[in-house]
Amino acid sequence: MAMWRAESGLPRPKRLEPADDTTPADTAFRHISEGAVLVWRGDFQNARQLMLALGRRLDKKSRRKAPAAAADFPQAFHLYRQAQAQRARLLASVLIELDEQWHCALRRAPDWSAACVQAWGRPQIEGGARGVLVPLRDLLGVVGAYEWRKKGVEIAALKGARIHAHYGVFSPVRGEYLDLVAHAAIPATGLEQAWDIGTGTGVLAAVLLKRGVKSVLASDMSERALACADENLQHLGLAAKVQLQRADLFPEGRCGLIVCNPPWLPGKAASLLDQAIYDEDSRMLRGFLQGLAAHLLPGGEGWLIISDLAEHLKLRKRDELLGWIEAAGLKVLGREDIRPHHGKVQDREDPLHAARAAEVTSLWRLAAA
């Protein structure tokens, strides 16, 4: 019996069926649609082809539905998330068995053990298990993250330097929010030190240092994120100017500039990367606002970087955000806006196109009232 590992946290499947090179894609699709999970025993590259075939069948079904109009939100968004979750579950129904070194014994299987170790560490085989069953989708995600980590993302606000995201840490692929931080006027009280709340890859800490802030205290709850930020700051030659600290939002003390880029959408995260997108019950956003005034030095500013996509999806109202700001004893000094320029803005087949086309990302300059 092999151990079970799934990034989504799904329980070990109860109905396992063998599949190999002789299994037609239509048969596999029917079986997983009925709740079966397939353990692949054939050629590894054919397993990847099966995944592509299953994805095409799922995409064909989803394309039958027209993109939602603005009047259809938020129901259309909830249906979109349900469809995405179902798609992820079905595509996770093709399993690959790996040994205690993350090696795969299937024909034409690449040696991706280094990528697995980087993402998951060494496998912990217990109870006499002979290996580990993992969804092929998870394995491909690990390899994709491994390659992206090596390549990195070029950051214009860092004059073309690259940021390398670790597995499970959100990559700064949307550069518009970095442009806001790169050009906003830094208050005099923030030049000595700034705080970067929820640092992730450490990219905002790096941008602030490049702008002349002398030191940054960067906090995060995720050990993965802190290790990622440390590596990036070392690579950029900035590590000596940054103190990394594991903290739930604020460290102790006060600061003249406190920057936070919380997840932009209220909702429950379904994966590690989802945690950078979805903020259940707006916990991080509201926590940042509620604690900000008590941690600002006189004359200091808090920079809240957030998109209004949630408002266009009708998941949150602008009046709610303004009410939270006022209730926290804060006032708005100003706001800098920028429109996103990622590919989905132009994708009219995207079910959320109406909301994405209207989206604006903002840097709110806040101070104690």
N, C-alpha and C positions, 0 to 999 in steps of 0.2 A: 504494500500500500504506500503510495506516494503522499507526501505532505501537500497541503493546499496553500496557495498564496495568491491574493487578488488585491490590486491597488485600490479598488473601489470599496473594499471591505465586505463584499458579498460573502455569504456563508458557503461552505463547501457544497457543491451541487450534489443532489441526491441521485439524479438520473444521468449516468455516464454511458456513452455509447462510443464504440470505436469507429474511426473513419480513416480512409486512406485514399490513394490515388484513383481508386475505382468508384469513389463516392461522387455522384453527380451533384453539381451545385444546387439544382432544384430540390433534390432529396435532402441535402444538408440544410437548406433554407426551411424546408417544411419541418424537419425534425427540431431545429432550434426554435422555430415559431411555436412549436407544441411543448416547449420546455426542456428539451434534451440539451445536454452539453457534450460536445464531441471531443474525444481524445484522439489526436492525430497520430497515426502510425505509419504514414507514408513519407514521400519525399518532402523535405522542408520547404523548398521553393514552391511546390504545388500547394502547400498549406497557405502560403502568402497569396497565391493566385485565387484560392478559394475565398480568402478574406476579401479580396477585391471584388469578386463576383457577388458575394453576399452584400457588400456595401452598395454595389450598383442596384441590386434589387430593392434595398431599403431606400435608396435615393429616388428610384423611379416611383415608389409609392408616395414619398414626400412631395415630389414635384407636381403631383396632381392637385395640390392645394395652392390657391393663389396667395401671394403675399398679403399680410393683414393690413387693413387701413387703420389710421390713427384711432378711429372710433371703436375699433375692435379690442383695444388694449384696456385692461391688463389680461383679459381672458386669453387673447391670442398668445401672449407671452408665456402664460402658464401651460398652454397646450404645446408651445414650442419646446419648453423645458421637458415636458413629459415625453415628447417625441425624441428629443436628444437622449434622454435617459434610457428609453427603450432601445434606441439604436446602439448605445454603448453596451447595454446588457446583452443584446443579441450578438454583437460583434465580439463580445468577450466569451462567447460560447464555443470557441475553438481553442482547445488546450494543447500545450506542448509540455513534455516532461523533460526536466533538466536534472542533472546529477548534483552531487554535493559540492561541485566546483562551478556550478552554473553552466556546465557544458551540455550540449544537445547531441544525442547519438543518431539522430535522423540523417538520412542521406542528404548531401549538399547543404548541411546546416553550417552557417558561419560560426566562428568562435566569437561570441559576443560576451564572454565571461567578464572581460574587463569592464564593459558597460554595466553589467549587472552588479558587479562589486561596487562600482562607483555610486550606483543608485541605491542599492539595497544592502550593501555590506556583504559579509560572508554568510552563506546559508546556514541556518541552525537546524540540522537534521535531528529529529528526536524520535524516540520510541521504535528504533529499528526501521524507520521509513527508508525506502530505497532511492528517493529522489523528491523533487518538488514539481507539482503541477501548477503551471501559470497560464493565464490567458495569453494567446499569441498577441492580442492587441496590446496588452501591458508590456510584453517583451519588445514589440516594435516601438512603443512609446519610450521605453528606456533607451533604446538604440538611437532614436531621433534626438532625445535630450542629450545624449553623449556627444553626438555630432554637432549639435547646436552649441554645446558648451565649449567644444574645441574651437569652433568658428567664431563665436561671439556675435554681438550686435554692435554695429558702429553707431556711436552717439555723437551727433552734431554738436550738442552742447558741451562736449568734452573734446572738441576740435578733432573729431574723427577717431578718438580712442575707442576701444571695444570693451564691452561689459559681457562677462561670461556667466550665464545663469546655470546654477546647479539643478539637478533633477528635483522637481517639486518646488522650485522657486520661480516665480513669475518673471519672464523676460521683459525688459523695457522696450517692447517692439513698437509701442505707440509713442512717438517722440514729441507730440504736441505738448504734453504736460511738462516735459523736460524743458521745452522752449519757454514756457511760462516762468519756471523757476530761474532759467538762465537770464531773464530780462527784467524781472520785477525788482523794484528798488529795495535794497536791503536796509533796514533801519539801523541807525548808528549803534543801538544797544545790541544788535545781533552780530556785529563784526568780530567781537571777541570770541563768542561761541554760539553755535546753533545746535538744536536738537533735531534729529531725524527720527520720527516716530513710525515704527513699522518699516525698517530700512530695506528689507528684501535683499536685492542684489548689492545695495550700497550705492546705487547710482545717484540718488539725490544728495547724499553726503559728499560724493565726489564733485558734483556740480557746484555745491555751496563752497567747497574749498577752492575750486578753480576760480570762483568769483571773488575770493579775497577773505572769506571767513577764516579766522585763524585756527579754530578747532571745532570738531563736531562730536557730539555724543549721539550714537546711533543705537536705537533699541529695537528689539523684536522678540516675539515669544517663541519663534521657531529656531531650533538649533541649526537646521539646514540653512536657513537664511543667514544666520550670523556667520557660519562657516563660509558661505558664498560671499558675503560682503567682505569678510576678512581677506579672502583670496583676491577679489577684485581690487581692493584698496592696496594690497601688497603689490599687485601687478602694476598699478598706476603710480606707485611711489608715494602714496598718501597715508599709509597705515599709521605712521607715527603721529598724525594729526587727528586720528579718530579713536575714540573709546567706544568699544562695542559692549553692549550690556543686554542681558536677557531680562526683559521687563514687559509687563502687561501695560502697554501705553507708556506712561510717564515714569522717568526715574525720579529720584528725590531732588529737591531743590528748585531753583528758578533759572530762567534763561531769557535772553533778549529776542531770540527768534526760534520759534518752534514750528516745524514743518511736518505735515502729515498728508499722505496720499492713501486714504482708506479704500477698501473695496467699494465700488461704485453702485452696486445693486443690492437692495435688501433681498435676502433669500438664503436658503440652506445650501451650504457647499456639499457637493457630492464627491469631491476628490481633492487631492492636495492643491492642484492648480486652481480649482474652484474657490479656494479660500482667499485668493487674491482678487476675485471677481465678485463674490457674494458675501454679504455681511448680514448674518441672520439677525433680524429685528433691528438692524442698523446699530448693532452693539458698539462697534469700534468708532463709527462716526459720532454717535451720541456720547460715548465715553470721552472722546477727544474734546468735544465741545464742553462737556460738563466739567472737565478737569483743567481746561486751558487757563482760565483767569488766575487760578491759584498757583500756576507755575510760571507765569510771565513776570519778568522784571518790569519796574515802572518804565513806561515808554516802549515796552516790547510789543512784538506782533506775533500772532499765530497765522500761519499760512495753511489754509485748507484747500487741497487740490482735489477737485471732484467734477465729474461729468453730470450733466442734467439728463442723461439717458433714462434714469429711473423715473423722472418726471414725465417724459414723453411716453414711457411705457405705462404710466399711471400707477406706478408702484409707490410713489411718494409725491407729495405736493410741495411746491415751492414755499407755500405758507408754513408747512411743517418744518422745513429746514430753518426758515427765518424765526419761527417760534422757538426752536431748540437753541438757536444762537442767543435770542433775547433772554430765554429762561436761564441760560448759563452765565448771565451777567456780562455778555460780550456785546460789542458794537462792530459794525462793518465800516472799515476805513476806506475800502475800495475793492474793486474786482476787476481782474484781467481775464479776458475771454479769448478763446481760440477754437476754430472749428477743426475737427479731426480730418485726416486725409488718408485713412486706411482704406483698403479695397472694398470693404463691405458698404461703405457710404454710397458707392456707385452700383452696387449689386441689386438690381430691381427684383430679382427672384428670391432674395433673402426675405423670409417671413416677417422680419423686424425692420424692413427697409424704411418704412415711414418714420419710425422713431430714430433710426440711425442717421437718416438724412437731415433731421432737425437738431441733432445733438450738438451741444457746445460744452467744451471743457473749460473750467474756470479755476482761477486762483483767487480765493477769498482772503483778503487781508483783514484780520480780526484783532481786536484789542479789548482790554478790560473796560467795561462801561464806566 
